[in-house]
């Protein structure tokens, strides 16, 4: 349980756990409920979902069934920017989740530009629907555009981040703005686990490739939300606080980057919106 207390402080004063469970691509229903239940039982206190995932109801059921007080769980969901009003959609999320508030509400991606949805996000915050607001998949330029018009600054920017997607310049831009960067897909949806360099470091440290990848992101100062539906892997992904990668291992992982340490959140080919 001590692991659950490893956190980073957000600009709104809240503490976000350094490791959480993401439920992207987990179907609504028993599989999602089991994954969230296993994570909470393991000691996770950060659960990350989204309107676009279609599994908020399952996440909410698992949280209520856990018996863990709601205030001990940091719950994130995300506004689907294909909709028009972030506050209205937040209310719908709370209904599906079966809770009075979320701890963090993010714009899932900057479709239509980085600023238009922010007034609705701020309205959701002011109405008490969420305790914090932030963004996801925003590059450094989009972050700066948002900061120019925001009354409440974003607390978090959730980004694709791993040694192979080492967006160093973007993380630095976030830190300079007082925004905590959060890593999704730290395992490359499993693709990075078989990389020879990762496997070599895992063998040398007596850890698994997944633990090496997650630990690397933690040492870079990010909150990390690996996804799994398997109890043993959920437990494995959380066991990253009792070792540290040395400088040689970190440098070797840094060298795997394919983005030239970009300030962009995604490459042009990765963007799924116009």
C-alpha positions in Angstrom: 0.0 0.0 0.0 2.9 2.3 0.5 3.4 2.4 -3.3 0.0 4.0 -3.7 1.3 7.1 -1.9 4.0 7.9 -4.5 2.5 11.0 -6.1 3.2 14.3 -7.9 1.6 17.5 -6.9 -0.6 19.3 -9.5 -1.0 23.0 -10.0 -4.4 22.8 -8.3 -2.8 21.3 -5.1 -4.0 17.8 -5.7 -1.7 14.8 -5.6 -1.8 12.5 -8.6 -0.4 9.0 -8.2 2.7 8.2 -10.3 1.4 4.9 -11.5 -2.2 4.2 -12.5 -4.3 1.8 -14.6 -5.5 2.9 -18.1 -8.5 1.1 -19.6 -8.2 2.1 -23.2 -9.5 -0.7 -25.5 -11.0 -2.7 -22.5 -14.5 -3.6 -23.4 -17.3 -2.4 -21.1 -18.5 -5.2 -18.9 -16.9 -7.9 -16.7 -13.4 -7.7 -18.2 -13.1 -4.0 -17.4 -14.6 -4.4 -13.9 -12.1 -7.2 -13.2 -9.1 -5.2 -14.3 -10.1 -2.2 -12.2 -10.9 -4.4 -9.2 -7.5 -6.1 -9.6 -5.7 -2.8 -9.8 -7.4 -1.4 -6.7 -6.7 -4.6 -4.8 -3.0 -4.4 -5.8 -2.8 -0.8 -4.5 -3.4 1.4 -7.5 -5.3 4.6 -6.7 -5.3 6.1 -10.1 -7.8 4.9 -12.7 -8.0 6.5 -16.1 -10.9 6.2 -18.5 -12.6 8.3 -21.2 -15.9 9.0 -22.8 -14.5 7.6 -26.1 -13.6 4.3 -24.4 -17.2 3.4 -23.7 -16.4 1.8 -20.4 -17.0 4.5 -17.8 -20.0 2.5 -16.3 -17.8 -0.5 -15.7 -15.1 1.6 -14.1 -17.7 3.2 -11.8 -19.1 -0.2 -10.8 -15.7 -1.6 -10.0 -14.8 1.4 -7.9 -18.1 1.2 -5.9 -17.7 -2.5 -5.4 -14.1 -2.2 -4.1 -15.2 -0.8 -0.8 -12.4 1.8 -1.0 -13.6 5.3 -0.1 -14.1 7.4 -3.2 -11.8 10.2 -1.9 -8.9 7.7 -1.8 -9.2 7.1 -5.6 -7.9 9.5 -8.2 -10.4 9.1 -11.1 -9.7 10.6 -14.6 -12.0 10.8 -17.6 -11.7 12.7 -20.8 -14.0 14.9 -22.9 -14.6 13.5 -26.4 -14.1 16.6 -28.6 -16.5 15.4 -31.3 -19.2 16.7 -28.9 -19.9 20.4 -28.4 -20.0 21.2 -24.7 -17.5 19.8 -22.3 -19.5 20.7 -19.2 -22.6 18.9 -20.5 -20.5 15.8 -21.4 -18.9 15.9 -17.9 -22.4 15.6 -16.3 -23.1 12.6 -18.5 -19.8 11.0 -17.5 -20.6 11.4 -13.8 -23.9 9.6 -14.4 -22.2 6.7 -16.1 -19.4 6.6 -13.5 -21.9 6.9 -10.6 -19.9 9.5 -8.8 -20.4 13.2 -7.9 -17.0 14.3 -9.3 -13.9 13.2 -11.1 -10.5 14.2 -10.0 -9.3 15.1 -13.4 -11.1 15.9 -16.7 -9.0 16.1 -19.8 -9.7 17.2 -23.4 -8.9 13.9 -25.1 -7.3 15.5 -28.2 -7.2 19.0 -29.8 -9.7 18.4 -32.5 -10.9 21.7 -33.9 -8.1 23.5 -32.3 -6.6 23.7 -28.8 -8.8 26.5 -27.2 -12.5 26.2 -28.2 -13.4 23.5 -25.6 -11.6 25.1 -22.7 -14.4 27.4 -21.5 -16.6 24.3 -21.1 -13.8 22.6 -19.2 -13.5 25.6 -16.9 -17.3 25.6 -16.4 -17.1 21.9 -15.4 -14.5 22.8 -12.9 -16.3 25.8 -11.5 -19.5 23.7 -11.2 -17.6 21.1 -9.0 -18.0 18.3 -11.6 -14.2 17.9 -11.6 -11.4 18.8 -9.2 -8.9 19.4 -12.0 -8.8 20.0 -15.7 -6.2 19.2 -18.3 -5.4 18.1 -21.8 -4.2 15.1 -23.8 -2.3 14.8 -27.0 -1.5 18.6 -27.0 1.9 19.6 -28.4 4.0 22.4 -27.0 2.6 24.9 -29.5 -1.0 24.0 -28.7 -0.2 24.1 -25.0 1.1 27.7 -25.4 -2.0 28.7 -27.3 -4.2 27.4 -24.6 -2.2 29.1 -21.8 -2.8 32.4 -23.5 -6.6 32.2 -23.1 -7.1 30.0 -20.1 -8.5 31.3 -16.8 -7.7 28.0 -15.1 -4.4 26.5 -16.5 -4.3 22.8 -17.4 -2.9 20.6 -14.6 -1.9 17.7 -16.8 -1.0 16.8 -20.4 -1.4 13.1 -21.1 0.9 12.1 -24.0 2.2 9.1 -25.9 5.5 8.5 -24.2 8.1 5.8 -24.0 11.8 5.4 -24.7 10.7 4.9 -28.4 8.5 8.1 -28.2 10.8 10.2 -26.0 9.1 13.6 -26.3 11.7 15.3 -24.2 11.0 18.8 -25.6 7.3 18.5 -25.0 7.8 17.3 -21.4 10.1 20.2 -20.8 7.5 22.6 -22.2 5.0 21.1 -19.8 7.3 21.4 -16.8 8.1 25.0 -17.7 4.3 25.7 -17.7 3.7 24.0 -14.4 1.8 21.1 -16.2 2.5 17.5 -15.2 3.1 15.3 -18.2 1.5 11.9 -18.0 2.5 8.9 -20.2 0.1 6.7 -21.9 1.1 3.6 -23.9 4.4 3.3 -22.0 4.8 -0.3 -23.3 3.9 0.6 -26.9 0.7 -1.5 -26.5 3.1 -4.4 -26.0 5.3 -3.8 -29.0 8.3 -2.6 -26.9 8.5 -5.5 -24.6 10.5 -7.7 -27.0 13.0 -5.0 -28.0 16.6 -6.4 -27.5 17.9 -3.3 -25.6 14.9 -3.4 -23.3 15.3 -7.1 -22.7 19.0 -6.7 -22.0 18.4 -4.1 -19.4 15.6 -6.1 -17.8 17.9 -9.1 -17.6 20.7 -7.1 -16.0 18.4 -5.5 -13.4 16.4 -8.7 -12.6 13.2 -7.0 -13.7 10.7 -7.5 -16.5 10.7 -5.4 -19.7 7.4 -3.8 -18.7 8.9 -2.8 -15.3 11.9 -1.3 -17.0 9.8 0.8 -19.4 7.5 2.0 -16.7 10.4 2.8 -14.3 12.1 4.8 -17.0 9.1 7.0 -17.4 8.8 7.4 -13.7 12.4 8.5 -13.5 11.7 11.0 -16.2 9.2 12.6 -13.8 6.0 11.5 -15.4 2.9 9.9 -14.1 2.4 6.6 -16.0 -0.8 4.7 -16.9 0.0 1.3 -18.3 -3.0 -0.8 -19.4 -3.5 -4.5 -18.8 -6.5 -6.8 -18.1 -4.4 -9.6 -16.6 -4.0 -9.6 -12.8 -0.4 -10.8 -12.8 0.6 -8.1 -15.2 -1.3 -5.4 -13.3 0.6 -6.4 -10.2 3.9 -6.5 -12.2 3.3 -3.0 -13.6 2.9 -1.6 -10.2 6.0 -3.1 -8.7 8.4 -0.4 -9.9 9.2 1.6 -6.8 11.8 -0.7 -5.2 14.5 -0.3 -7.8 16.2 2.4 -9.9 17.7 2.3 -13.3 21.3 3.5 -13.4 22.6 6.2 -15.7 23.8 3.7 -18.3 20.4 2.0 -18.5 18.6 5.3 -18.8 21.0 6.5 -21.5 20.5 3.2 -23.4 16.7 3.6 -23.3 17.0 7.3 -24.2 18.8 6.2 -27.4 15.8 4.2 -28.6 13.9 7.4 -29.3 12.4 7.7 -32.8 11.0 11.2 -32.5 14.1 13.3 -32.2 12.9 14.3 -28.7 10.0 16.2 -30.4 7.9 19.0 -28.8 4.9 17.6 -30.8 2.4 15.3 -29.1 2.0 13.0 -32.2 3.4 12.8 -35.7 1.2 13.8 -38.5 0.6 10.2 -39.5 -0.5 9.3 -35.9 -3.2 12.0 -35.7 -6.7 10.5 -36.0 -8.5 13.8 -36.2 -8.4 16.6 -38.8 
